[in-house]
Amino acid sequence: MNGHTLDLYNASLYEKDGGMGQVSLRLTNSASDDREKG
């Protein structure tokens, strides 16, 4: 999965768990940024 798909997936998890997914969402975004920078 690419970063954008993963972000959408995590966003849906964030909605389901009432906000506890926010930390993992931030971590995923950071990882995506690192990959794009190379």
C-alpha positions in Angstrom: 0.0 0.0 0.0 1.2 3.5 -0.7 1.2 6.3 1.8 -2.1 7.8 0.7 -4.0 4.5 0.9 -2.5 3.9 4.4 -3.5 7.4 5.6 -7.1 6.8 4.5 -7.1 3.4 6.2 -5.8 4.8 9.4 -8.2 7.7 9.2 -11.1 5.2 9.1 -9.6 3.4 12.1 -9.3 6.7 13.9 -13.1 7.3 13.4 -13.9 3.8 14.7 -11.8 3.9 17.9 -13.0 7.4 18.9 -9.6 9.2 18.7 -7.1 6.7 20.1 -5.7 6.1 16.6 -4.4 9.7 16.3 -0.9 8.7 17.5 -0.6 5.9 15.0 -2.0 8.2 12.3 0.8 10.7 13.0 3.4 8.0 13.0 2.2 6.8 9.6 2.3 10.3 8.2 5.9 10.8 9.4 7.0 7.5 7.8 5.4 8.5 4.5 7.2 11.9 4.6 10.5 10.1 5.3 10.0 7.8 2.3 9.1 10.8 0.0 12.2 12.7 1.1 14.3 9.6 0.5 
